[in-house]
Amino acid sequence: MTASDFRSLAARCRRAGRDCFDLFAKEEFRRLAQEFDGKADELEFLATHQGRGGWWPRRAAQQGRL
């Protein structure tokens, strides 16, 4: 998945949260949107700082986290 995919999911969660009447579900949608935005930020950071991140990005990529 790309950063734009995660941003799209975050927007959908925010929209669903606004339209939802269940307060628990509304909060869960808000939390999901924050997590998706955070993942998008992480992917964008890694894309712009390729080769400057030390061992962590290579290690995460080897373990299938990226």
Gaussian input, Z-matrix of N, CA and C with variables (Angstrom, degrees):
# hf/3-21g

backbone

0 1
 N
 C     1     B1
 C     2     B2     1     A1
 N     3     B3     2     A2     1     D1
 C     4     B4     3     A3     2     D2
 C     5     B5     4     A4     3     D3
 N     6     B6     5     A5     4     D4
 C     7     B7     6     A6     5     D5
 C     8     B8     7     A7     6     D6
 N     9     B9     8     A8     7     D7
 C    10    B10     9     A9     8     D8
 C    11    B11    10    A10     9     D9
 N    12    B12    11    A11    10    D10
 C    13    B13    12    A12    11    D11
 C    14    B14    13    A13    12    D12
 N    15    B15    14    A14    13    D13
 C    16    B16    15    A15    14    D14
 C    17    B17    16    A16    15    D15
 N    18    B18    17    A17    16    D16
 C    19    B19    18    A18    17    D17
 C    20    B20    19    A19    18    D18
 N    21    B21    20    A20    19    D19
 C    22    B22    21    A21    20    D20
 C    23    B23    22    A22    21    D21
 N    24    B24    23    A23    22    D22
 C    25    B25    24    A24    23    D23
 C    26    B26    25    A25    24    D24
 N    27    B27    26    A26    25    D25
 C    28    B28    27    A27    26    D26
 C    29    B29    28    A28    27    D27
 N    30    B30    29    A29    28    D28
 C    31    B31    30    A30    29    D29
 C    32    B32    31    A31    30    D30
 N    33    B33    32    A32    31    D31
 C    34    B34    33    A33    32    D32
 C    35    B35    34    A34    33    D33
 N    36    B36    35    A35    34    D34
 C    37    B37    36    A36    35    D35
 C    38    B38    37    A37    36    D36
 N    39    B39    38    A38    37    D37
 C    40    B40    39    A39    38    D38
 C    41    B41    40    A40    39    D39
 N    42    B42    41    A41    40    D40
 C    43    B43    42    A42    41    D41
 C    44    B44    43    A43    42    D42
 N    45    B45    44    A44    43    D43
 C    46    B46    45    A45    44    D44
 C    47    B47    46    A46    45    D45
 N    48    B48    47    A47    46    D46
 C    49    B49    48    A48    47    D47
 C    50    B50    49    A49    48    D48
 N    51    B51    50    A50    49    D49
 C    52    B52    51    A51    50    D50
 C    53    B53    52    A52    51    D51
 N    54    B54    53    A53    52    D52
 C    55    B55    54    A54    53    D53
 C    56    B56    55    A55    54    D54
 N    57    B57    56    A56    55    D55
 C    58    B58    57    A57    56    D56
 C    59    B59    58    A58    57    D57
 N    60    B60    59    A59    58    D58
 C    61    B61    60    A60    59    D59
 C    62    B62    61    A61    60    D60
 N    63    B63    62    A62    61    D61
 C    64    B64    63    A63    62    D62
 C    65    B65    64    A64    63    D63
 N    66    B66    65    A65    64    D64
 C    67    B67    66    A66    65    D65
 C    68    B68    67    A67    66    D66
 N    69    B69    68    A68    67    D67
 C    70    B70    69    A69    68    D68
 C    71    B71    70    A70    69    D69
 N    72    B72    71    A71    70    D70
 C    73    B73    72    A72    71    D71
 C    74    B74    73    A73    72    D72
 N    75    B75    74    A74    73    D73
 C    76    B76    75    A75    74    D74
 C    77    B77    76    A76    75    D75
 N    78    B78    77    A77    76    D76
 C    79    B79    78    A78    77    D77
 C    80    B80    79    A79    78    D78
 N    81    B81    80    A80    79    D79
 C    82    B82    81    A81    80    D80
 C    83    B83    82    A82    81    D81
 N    84    B84    83    A83    82    D82
 C    85    B85    84    A84    83    D83
 C    86    B86    85    A85    84    D84
 N    87    B87    86    A86    85    D85
 C    88    B88    87    A87    86    D86
 C    89    B89    88    A88    87    D87
 N    90    B90    89    A89    88    D88
 C    91    B91    90    A90    89    D89
 C    92    B92    91    A91    90    D90
 N    93    B93    92    A92    91    D91
 C    94    B94    93    A93    92    D92
 C    95    B95    94    A94    93    D93
 N    96    B96    95    A95    94    D94
 C    97    B97    96    A96    95    D95
 C    98    B98    97    A97    96    D96
 N    99    B99    98    A98    97    D97
 C   100   B100    99    A99    98    D98
 C   101   B101   100   A100    99    D99
 N   102   B102   101   A101   100   D100
 C   103   B103   102   A102   101   D101
 C   104   B104   103   A103   102   D102
 N   105   B105   104   A104   103   D103
 C   106   B106   105   A105   104   D104
 C   107   B107   106   A106   105   D105
 N   108   B108   107   A107   106   D106
 C   109   B109   108   A108   107   D107
 C   110   B110   109   A109   108   D108
 N   111   B111   110   A110   109   D109
 C   112   B112   111   A111   110   D110
 C   113   B113   112   A112   111   D111
 N   114   B114   113   A113   112   D112
 C   115   B115   114   A114   113   D113
 C   116   B116   115   A115   114   D114
 N   117   B117   116   A116   115   D115
 C   118   B118   117   A117   116   D116
 C   119   B119   118   A118   117   D117
 N   120   B120   119   A119   118   D118
 C   121   B121   120   A120   119   D119
 C   122   B122   121   A121   120   D120
 N   123   B123   122   A122   121   D121
 C   124   B124   123   A123   122   D122
 C   125   B125   124   A124   123   D123
 N   126   B126   125   A125   124   D124
 C   127   B127   126   A126   125   D125
 C   128   B128   127   A127   126   D126
 N   129   B129   128   A128   127   D127
 C   130   B130   129   A129   128   D128
 C   131   B131   130   A130   129   D129
 N   132   B132   131   A131   130   D130
 C   133   B133   132   A132   131   D131
 C   134   B134   133   A133   132   D132
 N   135   B135   134   A134   133   D133
 C   136   B136   135   A135   134   D134
 C   137   B137   136   A136   135   D135
 N   138   B138   137   A137   136   D136
 C   139   B139   138   A138   137   D137
 C   140   B140   139   A139   138   D138
 N   141   B141   140   A140   139   D139
 C   142   B142   141   A141   140   D140
 C   143   B143   142   A142   141   D141
 N   144   B144   143   A143   142   D142
 C   145   B145   144   A144   143   D143
 C   146   B146   145   A145   144   D144
 N   147   B147   146   A146   145   D145
 C   148   B148   147   A147   146   D146
 C   149   B149   148   A148   147   D147
 N   150   B150   149   A149   148   D148
 C   151   B151   150   A150   149   D149
 C   152   B152   151   A151   150   D150
 N   153   B153   152   A152   151   D151
 C   154   B154   153   A153   152   D152
 C   155   B155   154   A154   153   D153
 N   156   B156   155   A155   154   D154
 C   157   B157   156   A156   155   D155
 C   158   B158   157   A157   156   D156
 N   159   B159   158   A158   157   D157
 C   160   B160   159   A159   158   D158
 C   161   B161   160   A160   159   D159
 N   162   B162   161   A161   160   D160
 C   163   B163   162   A162   161   D161
 C   164   B164   163   A163   162   D162
 N   165   B165   164   A164   163   D163
 C   166   B166   165   A165   164   D164
 C   167   B167   166   A166   165   D165
 N   168   B168   167   A167   166   D166
 C   169   B169   168   A168   167   D167
 C   170   B170   169   A169   168   D168
 N   171   B171   170   A170   169   D169
 C   172   B172   171   A171   170   D170
 C   173   B173   172   A172   171   D171
 N   174   B174   173   A173   172   D172
 C   175   B175   174   A174   173   D173
 C   176   B176   175   A175   174   D174
 N   177   B177   176   A176   175   D175
 C   178   B178   177   A177   176   D176
 C   179   B179   178   A178   177   D177
 N   180   B180   179   A179   178   D178
 C   181   B181   180   A180   179   D179
 C   182   B182   181   A181   180   D180
 N   183   B183   182   A182   181   D181
 C   184   B184   183   A183   182   D182
 C   185   B185   184   A184   183   D183
 N   186   B186   185   A185   184   D184
 C   187   B187   186   A186   185   D185
 C   188   B188   187   A187   186   D186
 N   189   B189   188   A188   187   D187
 C   190   B190   189   A189   188   D188
 C   191   B191   190   A190   189   D189
 N   192   B192   191   A191   190   D190
 C   193   B193   192   A192   191   D191
 C   194   B194   193   A193   192   D192
 N   195   B195   194   A194   193   D193
 C   196   B196   195   A195   194   D194
 C   197   B197   196   A196   195   D195

   B1=1.4512
   B2=1.5210
   B3=1.3085
   B4=1.4555
   B5=1.5250
   B6=1.3266
   B7=1.4602
   B8=1.5294
   B9=1.3218
   B10=1.4692
   B11=1.5309
   B12=1.3310
   B13=1.4694
   B14=1.5248
   B15=1.3385
   B16=1.4616
   B17=1.5275
   B18=1.3277
   B19=1.4689
   B20=1.5297
   B21=1.3230
   B22=1.4593
   B23=1.5243
   B24=1.3295
   B25=1.4647
   B26=1.5258
   B27=1.3312
   B28=1.4644
   B29=1.5251
   B30=1.3185
   B31=1.4650
   B32=1.5282
   B33=1.3248
   B34=1.4747
   B35=1.5252
   B36=1.3383
   B37=1.4682
   B38=1.5295
   B39=1.3330
   B40=1.4692
   B41=1.5234
   B42=1.3346
   B43=1.4656
   B44=1.5287
   B45=1.3271
   B46=1.4682
   B47=1.5224
   B48=1.3268
   B49=1.4605
   B50=1.5147
   B51=1.3267
   B52=1.4659
   B53=1.5223
   B54=1.3335
   B55=1.4668
   B56=1.5232
   B57=1.3210
   B58=1.4691
   B59=1.5276
   B60=1.3315
   B61=1.4570
   B62=1.5302
   B63=1.3083
   B64=1.4587
   B65=1.5294
   B66=1.3301
   B67=1.4592
   B68=1.5288
   B69=1.3328
   B70=1.4626
   B71=1.5215
   B72=1.3202
   B73=1.4635
   B74=1.5277
   B75=1.3216
   B76=1.4621
   B77=1.5241
   B78=1.3271
   B79=1.4620
   B80=1.5341
   B81=1.3178
   B82=1.4676
   B83=1.5281
   B84=1.3179
   B85=1.4646
   B86=1.5288
   B87=1.3340
   B88=1.4628
   B89=1.5287
   B90=1.3276
   B91=1.4700
   B92=1.5284
   B93=1.3136
   B94=1.4671
   B95=1.5274
   B96=1.3233
   B97=1.4647
   B98=1.5251
   B99=1.3203
   B100=1.4611
   B101=1.5312
   B102=1.3169
   B103=1.4659
   B104=1.5290
   B105=1.3281
   B106=1.4668
   B107=1.5288
   B108=1.3361
   B109=1.4639
   B110=1.5263
   B111=1.3176
   B112=1.4583
   B113=1.5197
   B114=1.3151
   B115=1.4692
   B116=1.5236
   B117=1.3209
   B118=1.4643
   B119=1.5247
   B120=1.3340
   B121=1.4666
   B122=1.5245
   B123=1.3244
   B124=1.4659
   B125=1.5278
   B126=1.3222
   B127=1.4629
   B128=1.5264
   B129=1.3256
   B130=1.4592
   B131=1.5229
   B132=1.3201
   B133=1.4582
   B134=1.5226
   B135=1.3188
   B136=1.4581
   B137=1.5221
   B138=1.3212
   B139=1.4591
   B140=1.5247
   B141=1.3192
   B142=1.4623
   B143=1.5172
   B144=1.3173
   B145=1.4616
   B146=1.5316
   B147=1.2964
   B148=1.4653
   B149=1.5287
   B150=1.3138
   B151=1.4545
   B152=1.5174
   B153=1.3230
   B154=1.4612
   B155=1.5184
   B156=1.3171
   B157=1.4567
   B158=1.5052
   B159=1.3153
   B160=1.4552
   B161=1.5122
   B162=1.2951
   B163=1.4652
   B164=1.5180
   B165=1.3482
   B166=1.4540
   B167=1.5221
   B168=1.3483
   B169=1.4731
   B170=1.5283
   B171=1.3164
   B172=1.4706
   B173=1.5187
   B174=1.3098
   B175=1.4613
   B176=1.5310
   B177=1.3341
   B178=1.4518
   B179=1.5249
   B180=1.3150
   B181=1.4624
   B182=1.5322
   B183=1.3096
   B184=1.4548
   B185=1.5197
   B186=1.3204
   B187=1.4561
   B188=1.5206
   B189=1.3205
   B190=1.4575
   B191=1.5062
   B192=1.3151
   B193=1.4662
   B194=1.5085
   B195=1.3122
   B196=1.4691
   B197=1.4920
   A1=109.04
   A2=115.25
   A3=121.02
   A4=109.99
   A5=114.92
   A6=119.99
   A7=110.59
   A8=117.25
   A9=118.94
   A10=111.44
   A11=117.24
   A12=120.02
   A13=110.28
   A14=116.20
   A15=119.57
   A16=111.34
   A17=117.62
   A18=120.36
   A19=110.54
   A20=116.35
   A21=120.57
   A22=111.06
   A23=116.48
   A24=120.20
   A25=111.52
   A26=116.63
   A27=120.21
   A28=110.45
   A29=117.12
   A30=120.35
   A31=110.85
   A32=116.46
   A33=119.41
   A34=110.91
   A35=116.65
   A36=119.83
   A37=110.90
   A38=116.88
   A39=119.44
   A40=111.30
   A41=115.92
   A42=120.76
   A43=110.57
   A44=116.34
   A45=119.92
   A46=110.67
   A47=116.52
   A48=120.20
   A49=112.64
   A50=116.28
   A51=119.38
   A52=111.37
   A53=116.86
   A54=121.06
   A55=113.26
   A56=117.10
   A57=121.42
   A58=110.90
   A59=116.36
   A60=121.56
   A61=111.95
   A62=117.73
   A63=122.51
   A64=108.83
   A65=117.07
   A66=120.79
   A67=112.47
   A68=117.30
   A69=119.90
   A70=110.15
   A71=117.13
   A72=121.00
   A73=110.54
   A74=117.23
   A75=121.43
   A76=110.65
   A77=116.56
   A78=121.32
   A79=111.50
   A80=116.53
   A81=120.04
   A82=111.28
   A83=116.82
   A84=120.24
   A85=110.46
   A86=116.84
   A87=120.81
   A88=110.96
   A89=116.44
   A90=120.46
   A91=111.68
   A92=116.63
   A93=120.25
   A94=110.98
   A95=116.27
   A96=119.84
   A97=110.24
   A98=117.70
   A99=120.97
   A100=111.21
   A101=116.73
   A102=120.17
   A103=111.25
   A104=116.98
   A105=120.31
   A106=111.20
   A107=117.08
   A108=119.74
   A109=110.75
   A110=116.41
   A111=119.85
   A112=112.38
   A113=116.31
   A114=120.07
   A115=110.85
   A116=117.64
   A117=121.25
   A118=110.33
   A119=116.58
   A120=120.31
   A121=110.82
   A122=116.17
   A123=121.32
   A124=111.00
   A125=116.75
   A126=120.15
   A127=111.67
   A128=117.02
   A129=120.10
   A130=111.17
   A131=117.32
   A132=121.03
   A133=110.49
   A134=116.18
   A135=119.97
   A136=111.38
   A137=117.19
   A138=120.43
   A139=111.37
   A140=117.38
   A141=120.04
   A142=112.64
   A143=118.02
   A144=121.66
   A145=111.08
   A146=116.28
   A147=121.41
   A148=110.01
   A149=116.10
   A150=120.74
   A151=114.25
   A152=118.13
   A153=120.90
   A154=112.26
   A155=117.75
   A156=120.05
   A157=116.02
   A158=118.93
   A159=118.83
   A160=111.19
   A161=116.52
   A162=121.04
   A163=112.94
   A164=119.18
   A165=120.39
   A166=113.79
   A167=121.18
   A168=118.86
   A169=113.08
   A170=116.64
   A171=118.42
   A172=110.31
   A173=117.15
   A174=121.55
   A175=110.69
   A176=116.82
   A177=120.73
   A178=110.98
   A179=116.94
   A180=120.61
   A181=110.83
   A182=116.84
   A183=120.35
   A184=111.58
   A185=116.23
   A186=120.38
   A187=112.84
   A188=116.78
   A189=120.66
   A190=114.90
   A191=118.42
   A192=121.02
   A193=112.36
   A194=118.10
   A195=119.48
   A196=110.36
   D1=148.32
   D2=179.78
   D3=-100.72
   D4=170.84
   D5=178.63
   D6=-61.67
   D7=-37.82
   D8=179.82
   D9=-66.66
   D10=-31.88
   D11=175.43
   D12=-63.72
   D13=-44.09
   D14=179.16
   D15=-66.88
   D16=-36.66
   D17=177.12
   D18=-65.12
   D19=-38.53
   D20=177.82
   D21=-64.18
   D22=-43.22
   D23=177.34
   D24=-63.12
   D25=-39.58
   D26=178.23
   D27=-62.70
   D28=-42.48
   D29=178.95
   D30=-63.85
   D31=-40.20
   D32=178.41
   D33=-64.28
   D34=-39.28
   D35=178.66
   D36=-65.65
   D37=-42.16
   D38=177.93
   D39=-61.65
   D40=-42.48
   D41=179.21
   D42=-63.71
   D43=-43.41
   D44=179.36
   D45=-65.14
   D46=-37.12
   D47=178.28
   D48=-65.24
   D49=-37.68
   D50=178.44
   D51=-66.97
   D52=-35.11
   D53=-176.68
   D54=-86.46
   D55=-6.19
   D56=-173.68
   D57=-88.43
   D58=141.87
   D59=178.11
   D60=-97.23
   D61=-19.11
   D62=179.66
   D63=-79.68
   D64=118.37
   D65=-175.55
   D66=-65.17
   D67=-35.87
   D68=178.29
   D69=-65.60
   D70=-46.21
   D71=179.56
   D72=-64.40
   D73=-38.17
   D74=178.42
   D75=-59.29
   D76=-43.68
   D77=178.32
   D78=-66.58
   D79=-38.76
   D80=178.08
   D81=-65.32
   D82=-40.94
   D83=176.14
   D84=-61.04
   D85=-40.84
   D86=179.30
   D87=-63.85
   D88=-42.74
   D89=178.64
   D90=-65.04
   D91=-41.82
   D92=177.48
   D93=-61.81
   D94=-41.84
   D95=179.01
   D96=-60.99
   D97=-41.73
   D98=178.14
   D99=-63.67
   D100=-41.98
   D101=179.35
   D102=-65.08
   D103=-42.50
   D104=178.73
   D105=-64.79
   D106=-40.21
   D107=176.89
   D108=-64.63
   D109=-39.62
   D110=178.27
   D111=-63.66
   D112=-41.41
   D113=177.56
   D114=-65.49
   D115=-39.61
   D116=177.32
   D117=-63.28
   D118=-42.90
   D119=177.25
   D120=-60.37
   D121=-42.67
   D122=179.56
   D123=-61.79
   D124=-45.42
   D125=179.77
   D126=-65.05
   D127=-40.51
   D128=178.21
   D129=-65.76
   D130=-39.93
   D131=178.02
   D132=-61.92
   D133=-46.90
   D134=-179.12
   D135=-64.41
   D136=-35.06
   D137=179.88
   D138=-69.27
   D139=-35.65
   D140=-178.83
   D141=-83.61
   D142=-20.75
   D143=-177.98
   D144=-113.89
   D145=32.33
   D146=-179.96
   D147=-58.16
   D148=129.25
   D149=177.40
   D150=86.13
   D151=-6.77
   D152=-179.46
   D153=-109.82
   D154=3.07
   D155=-171.46
   D156=-91.92
   D157=3.07
   D158=-179.32
   D159=77.19
   D160=-147.80
   D161=-174.24
   D162=-82.17
   D163=-25.98
   D164=-170.51
   D165=-60.11
   D166=-50.41
   D167=-178.94
   D168=-61.16
   D169=-38.48
   D170=178.53
   D171=-65.96
   D172=-41.80
   D173=-179.45
   D174=-64.77
   D175=-43.54
   D176=179.44
   D177=-64.89
   D178=-38.88
   D179=178.67
   D180=-66.33
   D181=-38.09
   D182=178.48
   D183=-65.41
   D184=-33.88
   D185=-179.03
   D186=-87.76
   D187=3.06
   D188=176.65
   D189=80.02
   D190=17.46
   D191=-179.49
   D192=-84.03
   D193=-17.89
   D194=-179.29
   D195=-111.09

